[in-house]
Amino acid sequence: MTRVTELQGTIPALLTPFDTEGRVDLAAMDAHLAWLRERGVGCVSPLGTTGEGPSLSLAERKAVIEHIARSGFAFVPGTGASALPEAVELSAFALERGAAAVLVAPPWYYDASPVGTQEFFARLLDALPAGAAVLAYHIPAVTGIPIQDDVLDLVAGAKDSSGDLAHTLAWLRDFPSHTILNGSDASAAAFYAAGGRCTLTMLANAFPERLEAIRRGEDPQGNQDFLVRARELVDSFPRHAALKHLLHARCGLPRSRVRPPLDELTPEQAERLEAAHDLL
């Protein structure tokens, strides 16, 4: 099994495809995984923000974990939940099935204090097997709860999706024994230049080769500029639906819906997205 300290390179924050009835489409997921494998991707992170994890039931999240565990990919699933028992149950389930690590967002319903957030992670770790590879998920724009340094003292590492490069680089410098994952497509070049080892991002679903080129030092600025333009494009539409449509249009993968409360693209938006993508 891949150890958390061995995580490196490009990890897509895996999209969760839904069929026309709103069910998780595992066949479409397999097609996406096969496409990523052809481009050298060996590890994915399902059920996070991009993967609409909070919109899936516990049973659905377990089914996705089981499916990916059989795929041959290393995987780092999102297993956070506002309910501590649910976070424990899903994290244990994923680790038992060979997850390289679990990615745990802080509980987001209450306005948790730093002390309360630290206690949440301490109890989670107490309930898991000794040495469990838990990564804290820092995405305060979504959760409203930042990951403080005291939490990093407890866990194996963190994904920083704050979009604050200085914050990410400070963690990289101050926690050299931890696994720090960059969650921003816009700062991949600077992160790798500072000695970072791993990006876990949204655009890796559709452009993994761009991120890998940056990691290898191949035209890092040119590839970085492309990713900035691509992210600005995706963010100018309903983000999840735009990325799913882009994956369909660019890669020929099956069309996939999003789950409410996220918005679908209108036909006019889909047409504008495809036209703009051609100009990237």
Buried (B, 14 or more C-beta within 10 A) or exposed (E): EBEBBEBBBBBBBBBBBBBEEEEBBBEBBBBBBEBBBEBEBBBBBBBBBBBBBBBBEEEBBBBBBEBBBEBEBBBBBBBBBBEBEBBBBBBBBBBEBBBBBBBBBBBBEEEBEBEEBBEBBBBBBEBBEEEBBBBBBBBBEEBEBBBBEEBBEEBBBBBBBBBBBEEBBBBBEEBEEBBBBBBBBBBBBBBBEBEBBBBBBBBBBBBBBBBBBBBEEEBBEEBBEBBBBBBEBBEEBBBBBBBBBBBBBBBEBBBBBBBEEBBBBEEEBBEBBBEBBEEE
